[in-house]
Amino acid sequence: MVIDSDGYRPNVGIVLSNHQRQLFWGRRIGQESWQFPQGGIKAHETPEQAMFRELEEEVGLYKHQVEVIGYTGDWLRYRLPERFIRHHSKPLCIGQKQVWFLLRLKCRDKDLCLDRSAKPEFDGWRWVKYWHPLREVVYFKRQVYSQALKELAPLLFPDGPPAQRCSNYLRQNCRT
């Protein structure tokens, strides 16, 4: 596992959209926990290479089945809660730093395959409205999800929605 000098694991996050501008929302295997596909960047990989590998492993899609719309301009970081930090592991990982990619599906829904890898991450999925993940994602990832979605929104919604919609959504629907 690659960990930077500040204790963050380089990682990619994947926001997969359909033509209705809804987002893929995956349920972690055996849990009632929902998230976007994500995964670590290996030492020999670029963020884009890691994204395509994770896309295949977690969602069963190949490069030709998606269009890359864009990605975040810098690393977005989140810290793990103290109880999730493995203090006996070296190097110590205190969180993740992520580049987030926004993709558009170019194939059919039925082409998604959650069990393509030997160790599946998800056992279910659904399409959700753009800001919906902020309501369901685990609390310690909420801020990084908000940052990623705010930064990527203009690429999917060139005529809106303004960032204010995100703030209103968070205020009305998310308790921290």
Secondary structure, DSSP 8 states (H G I E B T S, - for coil): ----TTSEEEEEEEEEE-TTS-EEEEEETTSS-EE--EEE--TT--HHHHHHHHHHHHH---GGGEEEEEE-SS-EEEE--GGG--TTSSS---EEEEEEEEEEE-S-GGG--TTSSSS-SEEEEEEE-TTTHHHHS-GGGHHHHHHHHHHHHHHH-TT---HHHHHHHHHHH---
